Amino acid sequence: ANLGPASADGAVVSDTPDAGLSSCSVVSCSASGGTPAATCPANPADLLAPGGVALPDFPAGGSVVLGVQCTVTATGS
């Protein structure tokens, strides 16, 4: 969420899955709030790329949630 007071258009976010996770993919993106409204990136899958993904419109009061699904390969207790 962008608590403001200014917009953060173009902010870059990334996620690097930890060891013990494989076959990760971005399965959802939802954006809400702000004026103009927050928007999801055109290619949300870039979240998992080394350079991350830029949020095109991320106004104060806006929120962007990216859902990631992975297979757990770690063992242990």
All heavy atoms as TSV, in Angstrom:
chain	resi	resn	atom	element	x	y	z
A	1	ALA	N	N	0.848	-1.187	0.000
A	1	ALA	CA	C	0.000	0.000	0.000
A	1	ALA	C	C	0.888	1.244	0.000
A	1	ALA	O	O	1.969	1.245	0.589
A	1	ALA	CB	C	-0.909	-0.001	1.211
A	2	ASN	N	N	0.425	2.257	-0.659
A	2	ASN	CA	C	1.125	3.540	-0.664
A	2	ASN	C	C	0.383	4.468	0.296
A	2	ASN	O	O	-0.690	4.964	-0.020
A	2	ASN	CB	C	1.161	4.126	-2.076
A	2	ASN	CG	C	1.876	5.462	-2.113
A	2	ASN	OD1	O	2.341	5.964	-1.098
A	2	ASN	ND2	N	1.955	6.051	-3.303
A	3	LEU	N	N	0.960	4.696	1.456
A	3	LEU	CA	C	0.330	5.535	2.460
A	3	LEU	C	C	0.561	7.024	2.220
A	3	LEU	O	O	0.112	7.844	3.001
A	3	LEU	CB	C	0.818	5.125	3.850
A	3	LEU	CG	C	0.526	3.664	4.233
A	3	LEU	CD1	C	1.060	3.358	5.629
A	3	LEU	CD2	C	-0.955	3.360	4.132
A	4	GLY	N	N	1.267	7.353	1.131
A	4	GLY	CA	C	1.414	8.743	0.728
A	4	GLY	C	C	2.524	9.451	1.461
A	4	GLY	O	O	3.333	8.822	2.114
A	5	PRO	N	N	2.603	10.739	1.344
A	5	PRO	CA	C	1.558	11.601	0.804
A	5	PRO	C	C	1.586	11.748	-0.715
A	5	PRO	O	O	0.663	12.296	-1.298
A	5	PRO	CB	C	1.856	12.948	1.459
A	5	PRO	CG	C	3.345	12.960	1.601
A	5	PRO	CD	C	3.712	11.518	1.897
A	6	ALA	N	N	2.629	11.246	-1.385
A	6	ALA	CA	C	2.749	11.430	-2.836
A	6	ALA	C	C	2.576	10.105	-3.565
A	6	ALA	O	O	2.673	9.027	-2.969
A	6	ALA	CB	C	4.113	12.024	-3.177
A	7	SER	N	N	2.338	10.199	-4.850
A	7	SER	CA	C	2.252	8.987	-5.669
A	7	SER	C	C	3.643	8.362	-5.795
A	7	SER	O	O	4.652	9.028	-5.594
A	7	SER	CB	C	1.690	9.301	-7.053
A	7	SER	OG	O	2.608	10.079	-7.785
A	8	ALA	N	N	3.649	7.079	-6.120
A	8	ALA	CA	C	4.915	6.364	-6.325
A	8	ALA	C	C	4.870	5.657	-7.672
A	8	ALA	O	O	5.296	4.512	-7.804
A	8	ALA	CB	C	5.151	5.371	-5.189
A	9	ASP	N	N	4.324	6.357	-8.680
A	9	ASP	CA	C	4.242	5.794	-10.025
A	9	ASP	C	C	5.626	5.341	-10.474
A	9	ASP	O	O	6.611	6.051	-10.289
A	9	ASP	CB	C	3.706	6.824	-11.016
A	9	ASP	CG	C	2.294	7.294	-10.688
A	9	ASP	OD1	O	1.635	6.673	-9.835
A	9	ASP	OD2	O	1.858	8.281	-11.308
A	10	GLY	N	N	5.693	4.129	-11.030
A	10	GLY	CA	C	6.962	3.602	-11.510
A	10	GLY	C	C	7.774	2.886	-10.447
A	10	GLY	O	O	8.868	2.403	-10.739
A	11	ALA	N	N	7.257	2.796	-9.226
A	11	ALA	CA	C	7.973	2.065	-8.174
A	11	ALA	C	C	8.205	0.631	-8.636
A	11	ALA	O	O	7.333	0.018	-9.245
A	11	ALA	CB	C	7.167	2.081	-6.881
A	12	VAL	N	N	9.389	0.111	-8.370
A	12	VAL	CA	C	9.740	-1.246	-8.793
A	12	VAL	C	C	9.661	-2.184	-7.592
A	12	VAL	O	O	10.209	-1.896	-6.531
A	12	VAL	CB	C	11.158	-1.291	-9.400
A	12	VAL	CG1	C	11.579	-2.713	-9.731
A	12	VAL	CG2	C	11.211	-0.407	-10.646
A	13	VAL	N	N	8.949	-3.298	-7.780
A	13	VAL	CA	C	8.858	-4.328	-6.747
A	13	VAL	C	C	9.382	-5.639	-7.332
A	13	VAL	O	O	9.283	-5.876	-8.535
A	13	VAL	CB	C	7.418	-4.505	-6.224
A	13	VAL	CG1	C	6.960	-3.278	-5.475
A	13	VAL	CG2	C	6.456	-4.825	-7.344
A	14	SER	N	N	9.966	-6.458	-6.461
A	14	SER	CA	C	10.462	-7.755	-6.914
A	14	SER	C	C	10.329	-8.757	-5.783
A	14	SER	O	O	10.217	-8.391	-4.615
A	14	SER	CB	C	11.921	-7.654	-7.372
A	14	SER	OG	O	12.754	-7.306	-6.292
A	15	ASP	N	N	10.357	-10.020	-6.137
A	15	ASP	CA	C	10.282	-11.097	-5.159
A	15	ASP	C	C	11.172	-12.232	-5.643
A	15	ASP	O	O	10.988	-12.731	-6.750
A	15	ASP	CB	C	8.844	-11.578	-5.000
A	15	ASP	CG	C	8.668	-12.538	-3.828
A	15	ASP	OD1	O	9.635	-12.780	-3.081
A	15	ASP	OD2	O	7.558	-13.065	-3.668
A	16	THR	N	N	12.134	-12.601	-4.826
A	16	THR	CA	C	13.016	-13.713	-5.152
A	16	THR	C	C	12.658	-14.868	-4.232
A	16	THR	O	O	12.850	-14.766	-3.018
A	16	THR	CB	C	14.487	-13.321	-4.949
A	16	THR	OG1	O	14.776	-12.170	-5.743
A	16	THR	CG2	C	15.416	-14.462	-5.334
A	17	PRO	N	N	12.102	-15.944	-4.781
A	17	PRO	CA	C	11.726	-17.085	-3.927
A	17	PRO	C	C	12.942	-17.666	-3.204
A	17	PRO	O	O	14.038	-17.754	-3.758
A	17	PRO	CB	C	11.149	-18.094	-4.910
A	17	PRO	CG	C	10.753	-17.278	-6.105
A	17	PRO	CD	C	11.747	-16.157	-6.173
A	18	ASP	N	N	12.744	-18.029	-1.953
A	18	ASP	CA	C	13.805	-18.625	-1.143
A	18	ASP	C	C	14.098	-20.045	-1.597
A	18	ASP	O	O	13.302	-20.668	-2.307
A	18	ASP	CB	C	13.390	-18.646	0.330
A	18	ASP	CG	C	13.361	-17.259	0.951
A	18	ASP	OD1	O	14.081	-16.372	0.473
A	18	ASP	OD2	O	12.598	-17.064	1.920
A	19	ALA	N	N	15.230	-20.572	-1.131
A	19	ALA	CA	C	15.557	-21.983	-1.351
A	19	ALA	C	C	14.424	-22.816	-0.754
A	19	ALA	O	O	13.834	-22.442	0.256
A	19	ALA	CB	C	16.883	-22.319	-0.675
A	20	GLY	N	N	14.115	-23.907	-1.405
A	20	GLY	CA	C	13.018	-24.747	-0.946
A	20	GLY	C	C	11.717	-24.464	-1.647
A	20	GLY	O	O	10.698	-25.092	-1.359
A	21	LEU	N	N	11.733	-23.502	-2.575
A	21	LEU	CA	C	10.561	-23.192	-3.401
A	21	LEU	C	C	10.959	-23.303	-4.862
A	21	LEU	O	O	12.049	-22.895	-5.246
A	21	LEU	CB	C	10.043	-21.782	-3.119
A	21	LEU	CG	C	9.564	-21.499	-1.698
A	21	LEU	CD1	C	9.221	-20.020	-1.542
A	21	LEU	CD2	C	8.355	-22.354	-1.349
A	22	SER	N	N	10.071	-23.854	-5.691
A	22	SER	CA	C	10.356	-23.946	-7.122
A	22	SER	C	C	9.074	-23.731	-7.907
A	22	SER	O	O	7.983	-23.696	-7.336
A	22	SER	CB	C	10.958	-25.315	-7.470
A	22	SER	OG	O	9.993	-26.337	-7.279
A	23	SER	N	N	9.224	-23.611	-9.200
A	23	SER	CA	C	8.087	-23.449	-10.119
A	23	SER	C	C	7.153	-22.326	-9.685
A	23	SER	O	O	5.936	-22.466	-9.729
A	23	SER	CB	C	7.305	-24.758	-10.245
A	23	SER	OG	O	8.143	-25.811	-10.661
A	24	CYS	N	N	7.728	-21.217	-9.286
A	24	CYS	CA	C	6.916	-20.087	-8.836
A	24	CYS	C	C	6.335	-19.325	-10.023
A	24	CYS	O	O	6.971	-19.193	-11.067
A	24	CYS	CB	C	7.756	-19.140	-7.987
A	24	CYS	SG	S	8.347	-19.886	-6.447
A	25	SER	N	N	5.126	-18.833	-9.828
A	25	SER	CA	C	4.498	-18.003	-10.858
A	25	SER	C	C	3.563	-17.006	-10.191
A	25	SER	O	O	3.036	-17.249	-9.103
A	25	SER	CB	C	3.737	-18.855	-11.867
A	25	SER	OG	O	2.703	-19.571	-11.228
A	26	VAL	N	N	3.384	-15.876	-10.855
A	26	VAL	CA	C	2.442	-14.867	-10.380
A	26	VAL	C	C	1.069	-15.294	-10.880
A	26	VAL	O	O	0.865	-15.446	-12.080
A	26	VAL	CB	C	2.806	-13.463	-10.884
A	26	VAL	CG1	C	1.769	-12.436	-10.460
A	26	VAL	CG2	C	4.198	-13.073	-10.393
A	27	VAL	N	N	0.143	-15.516	-9.956
A	27	VAL	CA	C	-1.175	-16.036	-10.322
A	27	VAL	C	C	-2.278	-15.002	-10.241
A	27	VAL	O	O	-3.392	-15.236	-10.724
A	27	VAL	CB	C	-1.543	-17.269	-9.461
A	27	VAL	CG1	C	-0.577	-18.428	-9.749
A	27	VAL	CG2	C	-1.547	-16.930	-7.982
A	28	SER	N	N	-1.988	-13.837	-9.647
A	28	SER	CA	C	-3.033	-12.818	-9.562
A	28	SER	C	C	-2.423	-11.448	-9.329
A	28	SER	O	O	-1.299	-11.320	-8.853
A	28	SER	CB	C	-4.011	-13.143	-8.431
A	28	SER	OG	O	-3.352	-13.115	-7.179
A	29	CYS	N	N	-3.194	-10.449	-9.674
A	29	CYS	CA	C	-2.858	-9.061	-9.367
A	29	CYS	C	C	-4.157	-8.305	-9.177
A	29	CYS	O	O	-5.071	-8.414	-9.997
A	29	CYS	CB	C	-2.039	-8.420	-10.487
A	29	CYS	SG	S	-1.555	-6.708	-10.069
A	30	SER	N	N	-4.246	-7.574	-8.085
A	30	SER	CA	C	-5.410	-6.712	-7.880
A	30	SER	C	C	-4.927	-5.353	-7.403
A	30	SER	O	O	-3.986	-5.255	-6.616
A	30	SER	CB	C	-6.382	-7.331	-6.872
A	30	SER	OG	O	-5.762	-7.485	-5.620
A	31	ALA	N	N	-5.549	-4.330	-7.930
A	31	ALA	CA	C	-5.186	-2.954	-7.595
A	31	ALA	C	C	-6.442	-2.210	-7.191
A	31	ALA	O	O	-7.522	-2.441	-7.740
A	31	ALA	CB	C	-4.534	-2.277	-8.802
A	32	SER	N	N	-6.303	-1.318	-6.217
A	32	SER	CA	C	-7.459	-0.544	-5.774
A	32	SER	C	C	-6.999	0.751	-5.130
A	32	SER	O	O	-5.847	0.905	-4.755
A	32	SER	CB	C	-8.277	-1.363	-4.766
A	32	SER	OG	O	-7.500	-1.660	-3.622
A	33	GLY	N	N	-7.925	1.649	-5.015
A	33	GLY	CA	C	-7.711	2.892	-4.288
A	33	GLY	C	C	-6.899	3.923	-5.026
A	33	GLY	O	O	-6.322	3.670	-6.070
A	34	GLY	N	N	-6.878	5.095	-4.434
A	34	GLY	CA	C	-6.117	6.205	-4.980
A	34	GLY	C	C	-6.839	6.932	-6.089
A	34	GLY	O	O	-7.842	6.475	-6.610
A	35	THR	N	N	-6.323	8.133	-6.411
A	35	THR	CA	C	-6.856	8.943	-7.501
A	35	THR	C	C	-5.687	9.505	-8.279
A	35	THR	O	O	-4.898	10.253	-7.705
A	35	THR	CB	C	-7.712	10.097	-6.963
A	35	THR	OG1	O	-8.765	9.558	-6.175
A	35	THR	CG2	C	-8.319	10.901	-8.106
A	36	PRO	N	N	-5.502	9.146	-9.560
A	36	PRO	CA	C	-6.269	8.117	-10.293
A	36	PRO	C	C	-6.032	6.745	-9.677
A	36	PRO	O	O	-5.088	6.564	-8.898
A	36	PRO	CB	C	-5.702	8.188	-11.714
A	36	PRO	CG	C	-4.301	8.697	-11.522
A	36	PRO	CD	C	-4.357	9.625	-10.320
A	37	ALA	N	N	-6.856	5.790	-10.027
A	37	ALA	CA	C	-6.798	4.471	-9.411
A	37	ALA	C	C	-5.468	3.776	-9.665
A	37	ALA	O	O	-4.873	3.921	-10.737
A	37	ALA	CB	C	-7.939	3.603	-9.937
A	38	ALA	N	N	-5.012	3.016	-8.677
A	38	ALA	CA	C	-3.814	2.188	-8.835
A	38	ALA	C	C	-4.072	1.158	-9.925
A	38	ALA	O	O	-5.213	0.734	-10.133
A	38	ALA	CB	C	-3.486	1.500	-7.515
A	39	THR	N	N	-3.023	0.758	-10.636
A	39	THR	CA	C	-3.163	-0.248	-11.695
A	39	THR	C	C	-2.101	-1.326	-11.563
A	39	THR	O	O	-1.002	-1.088	-11.066
A	39	THR	CB	C	-3.050	0.383	-13.104
A	39	THR	OG1	O	-1.792	1.047	-13.213
A	39	THR	CG2	C	-4.174	1.364	-13.379
A	40	CYS	N	N	-2.455	-2.522	-12.040
A	40	CYS	CA	C	-1.509	-3.631	-12.085
A	40	CYS	C	C	-0.552	-3.430	-13.251
A	40	CYS	O	O	-0.917	-2.810	-14.255
A	40	CYS	CB	C	-2.250	-4.958	-12.279
A	40	CYS	SG	S	-3.128	-5.511	-10.803
A	41	PRO	N	N	0.652	-3.964	-13.137
A	41	PRO	CA	C	1.588	-3.879	-14.266
A	41	PRO	C	C	1.099	-4.708	-15.448
A	41	PRO	O	O	0.341	-5.680	-15.275
A	41	PRO	CB	C	2.887	-4.440	-13.698
A	41	PRO	CG	C	2.494	-5.221	-12.499
A	41	PRO	CD	C	1.223	-4.636	-11.989
A	42	ALA	N	N	1.523	-4.350	-16.648
A	42	ALA	CA	C	1.108	-5.067	-17.863
A	42	ALA	C	C	1.572	-6.515	-17.839
A	42	ALA	O	O	0.881	-7.401	-18.334
A	42	ALA	CB	C	1.644	-4.358	-19.103
A	43	ASN	N	N	2.754	-6.768	-17.268
A	43	ASN	CA	C	3.285	-8.132	-17.205
A	43	ASN	C	C	3.659	-8.456	-15.751
A	43	ASN	O	O	4.837	-8.392	-15.385
A	43	ASN	CB	C	4.495	-8.281	-18.124
A	43	ASN	CG	C	4.918	-9.724	-18.279
A	43	ASN	OD1	O	4.223	-10.634	-17.826
A	43	ASN	ND2	N	6.075	-9.945	-18.879
A	44	PRO	N	N	2.663	-8.831	-14.922
A	44	PRO	CA	C	2.940	-9.081	-13.505
A	44	PRO	C	C	3.995	-10.158	-13.265
A	44	PRO	O	O	4.665	-10.155	-12.234
A	44	PRO	CB	C	1.593	-9.521	-12.936
A	44	PRO	CG	C	0.571	-9.135	-13.936
A	44	PRO	CD	C	1.260	-9.009	-15.252
A	45	ALA	N	N	4.189	-11.089	-14.203
A	45	ALA	CA	C	5.173	-12.159	-14.037
A	45	ALA	C	C	6.584	-11.619	-13.857
A	45	ALA	O	O	7.447	-12.296	-13.285
A	45	ALA	CB	C	5.117	-13.119	-15.220
A	46	ASP	N	N	6.829	-10.385	-14.310
A	46	ASP	CA	C	8.155	-9.790	-14.142
A	46	ASP	C	C	8.509	-9.567	-12.668
A	46	ASP	O	O	9.660	-9.279	-12.343
A	46	ASP	CB	C	8.264	-8.478	-14.913
A	46	ASP	CG	C	8.389	-8.703	-16.412
A	46	ASP	OD1	O	8.669	-9.850	-16.835
A	46	ASP	OD2	O	8.194	-7.732	-17.172
A	47	LEU	N	N	7.526	-9.704	-11.775
A	47	LEU	CA	C	7.802	-9.610	-10.348
A	47	LEU	C	C	8.920	-10.570	-9.957
A	47	LEU	O	O	9.753	-10.256	-9.111
A	47	LEU	CB	C	6.538	-9.949	-9.541
A	47	LEU	CG	C	6.695	-10.081	-8.025
A	47	LEU	CD1	C	6.919	-8.707	-7.408
A	47	LEU	CD2	C	5.486	-10.754	-7.411
A	48	LEU	N	N	8.954	-11.742	-10.594
A	48	LEU	CA	C	9.932	-12.776	-10.260
A	48	LEU	C	C	11.230	-12.655	-11.052
A	48	LEU	O	O	12.171	-13.417	-10.826
A	48	LEU	CB	C	9.312	-14.160	-10.478
A	48	LEU	CG	C	8.032	-14.431	-9.668
A	48	LEU	CD1	C	7.399	-15.749	-10.095
A	48	LEU	CD2	C	8.327	-14.435	-8.177
A	49	ALA	N	N	11.311	-11.709	-11.975
A	49	ALA	CA	C	12.521	-11.497	-12.774
A	49	ALA	C	C	13.538	-10.700	-11.955
A	49	ALA	O	O	13.154	-9.973	-11.026
A	49	ALA	CB	C	12.176	-10.759	-14.059
A	50	PRO	N	N	14.811	-10.818	-12.305
A	50	PRO	CA	C	15.842	-10.101	-11.521
A	50	PRO	C	C	15.610	-8.596	-11.383
A	50	PRO	O	O	15.877	-8.031	-10.335
A	50	PRO	CB	C	17.127	-10.386	-12.297
A	50	PRO	CG	C	16.866	-11.687	-12.987
A	50	PRO	CD	C	15.396	-11.654	-13.341
A	51	GLY	N	N	15.075	-7.949	-12.410
A	51	GLY	CA	C	14.862	-6.506	-12.337
A	51	GLY	C	C	13.545	-6.091	-11.731
A	51	GLY	O	O	13.290	-4.904	-11.521
A	52	GLY	N	N	12.670	-7.056	-11.436
A	52	GLY	CA	C	11.368	-6.738	-10.868
A	52	GLY	C	C	10.417	-6.152	-11.887
A	52	GLY	O	O	10.645	-6.220	-13.100
A	53	VAL	N	N	9.355	-5.567	-11.400
A	53	VAL	CA	C	8.320	-4.993	-12.257
A	53	VAL	C	C	7.937	-3.615	-11.728
A	53	VAL	O	O	7.866	-3.398	-10.518
A	53	VAL	CB	C	7.084	-5.928	-12.345
A	53	VAL	CG1	C	6.384	-6.083	-11.004
A	53	VAL	CG2	C	6.104	-5.463	-13.405
A	54	ALA	N	N	7.710	-2.687	-12.653
A	54	ALA	CA	C	7.312	-1.324	-12.278
A	54	ALA	C	C	5.793	-1.241	-12.164
A	54	ALA	O	O	5.067	-1.811	-12.982
A	54	ALA	CB	C	7.813	-0.326	-13.310
A	55	LEU	N	N	5.336	-0.553	-11.136
A	55	LEU	CA	C	3.902	-0.301	-10.962
A	55	LEU	C	C	3.571	0.988	-11.708
A	55	LEU	O	O	4.053	2.052	-11.328
A	55	LEU	CB	C	3.563	-0.168	-9.478
A	55	LEU	CG	C	3.940	-1.361	-8.606
A	55	LEU	CD1	C	3.635	-1.073	-7.138
A	55	LEU	CD2	C	3.224	-2.621	-9.068
A	56	PRO	N	N	2.786	0.894	-12.784
A	56	PRO	CA	C	2.572	2.079	-13.628
A	56	PRO	C	C	1.867	3.228	-12.912
A	56	PRO	O	O	2.302	4.371	-13.012
A	56	PRO	CB	C	1.742	1.555	-14.795
A	56	PRO	CG	C	1.162	0.263	-14.329
A	56	PRO	CD	C	2.079	-0.273	-13.269
A	57	ASP	N	N	0.808	2.945	-12.198
A	57	ASP	CA	C	0.050	3.970	-11.471
A	57	ASP	C	C	-0.083	3.507	-10.031
A	57	ASP	O	O	-0.763	2.520	-9.751
A	57	ASP	CB	C	-1.338	4.167	-12.082
A	57	ASP	CG	C	-1.269	4.643	-13.523
A	57	ASP	OD1	O	-0.623	5.671	-13.773
A	57	ASP	OD2	O	-1.859	3.973	-14.395
A	58	PHE	N	N	0.586	4.206	-9.107
A	58	PHE	CA	C	0.575	3.825	-7.693
A	58	PHE	C	C	0.399	5.086	-6.848
A	58	PHE	O	O	1.324	5.591	-6.230
A	58	PHE	CB	C	1.872	3.094	-7.367
A	58	PHE	CG	C	1.847	2.338	-6.063
A	58	PHE	CD1	C	0.694	1.736	-5.586
A	58	PHE	CD2	C	2.994	2.210	-5.314
A	58	PHE	CE1	C	0.679	1.038	-4.398
A	58	PHE	CE2	C	3.002	1.506	-4.119
A	58	PHE	CZ	C	1.845	0.920	-3.656
A	59	PRO	N	N	-0.837	5.616	-6.848
A	59	PRO	CA	C	-1.096	6.882	-6.161
A	59	PRO	C	C	-1.127	6.729	-4.641
A	59	PRO	O	O	-1.273	5.611	-4.120
A	59	PRO	CB	C	-2.481	7.260	-6.681
A	59	PRO	CG	C	-3.135	5.936	-6.938
A	59	PRO	CD	C	-2.029	5.051	-7.459
A	60	ALA	N	N	-1.011	7.833	-3.947
A	60	ALA	CA	C	-1.208	7.826	-2.495
A	60	ALA	C	C	-2.598	7.263	-2.222
A	60	ALA	O	O	-3.564	7.605	-2.911
A	60	ALA	CB	C	-1.080	9.238	-1.940
A	61	GLY	N	N	-2.702	6.371	-1.268
A	61	GLY	CA	C	-3.981	5.737	-0.964
A	61	GLY	C	C	-4.258	4.516	-1.801
A	61	GLY	O	O	-5.293	3.870	-1.640
A	62	GLY	N	N	-3.350	4.178	-2.711
A	62	GLY	CA	C	-3.538	3.028	-3.589
A	62	GLY	C	C	-2.894	1.776	-3.017
A	62	GLY	O	O	-2.035	1.831	-2.142
A	63	SER	N	N	-3.322	0.642	-3.552
A	63	SER	CA	C	-2.792	-0.641	-3.121
A	63	SER	C	C	-2.690	-1.577	-4.320
A	63	SER	O	O	-3.594	-1.597	-5.162
A	63	SER	CB	C	-3.727	-1.250	-2.072
A	63	SER	OG	O	-3.297	-2.536	-1.699
A	64	VAL	N	N	-1.610	-2.328	-4.399
A	64	VAL	CA	C	-1.434	-3.349	-5.432
A	64	VAL	C	C	-0.999	-4.629	-4.722
A	64	VAL	O	O	-0.043	-4.613	-3.946
A	64	VAL	CB	C	-0.380	-2.941	-6.485
A	64	VAL	CG1	C	-0.147	-4.067	-7.493
A	64	VAL	CG2	C	-0.803	-1.659	-7.198
A	65	VAL	N	N	-1.739	-5.715	-4.968
A	65	VAL	CA	C	-1.424	-7.008	-4.352
A	65	VAL	C	C	-1.139	-8.012	-5.457
A	65	VAL	O	O	-1.981	-8.228	-6.334
A	65	VAL	CB	C	-2.592	-7.512	-3.474
A	65	VAL	CG1	C	-2.265	-8.887	-2.890
A	65	VAL	CG2	C	-2.911	-6.516	-2.379
A	66	LEU	N	N	0.055	-8.609	-5.427
A	66	LEU	CA	C	0.459	-9.627	-6.397
A	66	LEU	C	C	0.498	-10.970	-5.674
A	66	LEU	O	O	1.169	-11.105	-4.644
A	66	LEU	CB	C	1.822	-9.290	-6.985
A	66	LEU	CG	C	1.846	-8.004	-7.819
A	66	LEU	CD1	C	3.214	-7.377	-7.796
A	66	LEU	CD2	C	1.419	-8.304	-9.223
A	67	GLY	N	N	-0.220	-11.965	-6.210
A	67	GLY	CA	C	-0.247	-13.296	-5.620
A	67	GLY	C	C	0.746	-14.219	-6.310
A	67	GLY	O	O	0.783	-14.281	-7.545
A	68	VAL	N	N	1.562	-14.910	-5.530
A	68	VAL	CA	C	2.583	-15.806	-6.062
A	68	VAL	C	C	2.316	-17.214	-5.550
A	68	VAL	O	O	2.062	-17.416	-4.361
A	68	VAL	CB	C	3.999	-15.367	-5.641
A	68	VAL	CG1	C	5.059	-16.343	-6.132
A	68	VAL	CG2	C	4.286	-13.961	-6.139
A	69	GLN	N	N	2.384	-18.177	-6.470
A	69	GLN	CA	C	2.196	-19.582	-6.113
A	69	GLN	C	C	3.468	-20.349	-6.437
A	69	GLN	O	O	4.051	-20.180	-7.509
A	69	GLN	CB	C	1.025	-20.156	-6.900
A	69	GLN	CG	C	0.667	-21.576	-6.528
A	69	GLN	CD	C	-0.600	-22.019	-7.243
A	69	GLN	OE1	O	-0.887	-21.574	-8.360
A	69	GLN	NE2	N	-1.339	-22.886	-6.612
A	70	CYS	N	N	3.925	-21.194	-5.498
A	70	CYS	CA	C	5.147	-21.981	-5.667
A	70	CYS	C	C	4.905	-23.409	-5.208
A	70	CYS	O	O	3.984	-23.686	-4.447
A	70	CYS	CB	C	6.289	-21.411	-4.814
A	70	CYS	SG	S	6.779	-19.720	-5.188
A	71	THR	N	N	5.796	-24.283	-5.642
A	71	THR	CA	C	5.841	-25.647	-5.140
A	71	THR	C	C	6.908	-25.710	-4.056
A	71	THR	O	O	8.023	-25.223	-4.255
A	71	THR	CB	C	6.200	-26.629	-6.272
A	71	THR	OG1	O	5.194	-26.550	-7.277
A	71	THR	CG2	C	6.302	-28.058	-5.763
A	72	VAL	N	N	6.558	-26.303	-2.915
A	72	VAL	CA	C	7.517	-26.443	-1.826
A	72	VAL	C	C	8.344	-27.694	-2.063
A	72	VAL	O	O	7.809	-28.793	-2.213
A	72	VAL	CB	C	6.808	-26.522	-0.465
A	72	VAL	CG1	C	7.819	-26.754	0.670
A	72	VAL	CG2	C	5.993	-25.260	-0.218
A	73	THR	N	N	9.666	-27.512	-2.117
A	73	THR	CA	C	10.572	-28.646	-2.344
A	73	THR	C	C	11.429	-28.929	-1.111
A	73	THR	O	O	12.152	-29.919	-1.098
A	73	THR	CB	C	11.487	-28.348	-3.542
A	73	THR	OG1	O	12.199	-27.140	-3.308
A	73	THR	CG2	C	10.683	-28.240	-4.844
A	74	ALA	N	N	11.354	-28.091	-0.106
A	74	ALA	CA	C	12.149	-28.261	1.109
A	74	ALA	C	C	11.644	-29.469	1.900
A	74	ALA	O	O	10.468	-29.807	1.845
A	74	ALA	CB	C	12.070	-27.011	1.964
A	75	THR	N	N	12.539	-30.078	2.615
A	75	THR	CA	C	12.161	-31.170	3.494
A	75	THR	C	C	12.586	-30.822	4.908
A	75	THR	O	O	13.411	-29.927	5.126
A	75	THR	CB	C	12.847	-32.495	3.077
A	75	THR	OG1	O	14.257	-32.294	3.099
A	75	THR	CG2	C	12.408	-32.926	1.680
A	76	GLY	N	N	12.036	-31.507	5.856
A	76	GLY	CA	C	12.405	-31.246	7.245
A	76	GLY	C	C	11.169	-31.209	8.118
A	76	GLY	O	O	10.059	-31.515	7.689
A	77	SER	N	N	11.387	-30.795	9.336
A	77	SER	CA	C	10.268	-30.736	10.272
A	77	SER	C	C	10.136	-29.351	10.857
A	77	SER	O	O	10.971	-28.535	10.748
A	77	SER	CB	C	10.471	-31.746	11.384
A	77	SER	OG	O	11.700	-31.512	12.044
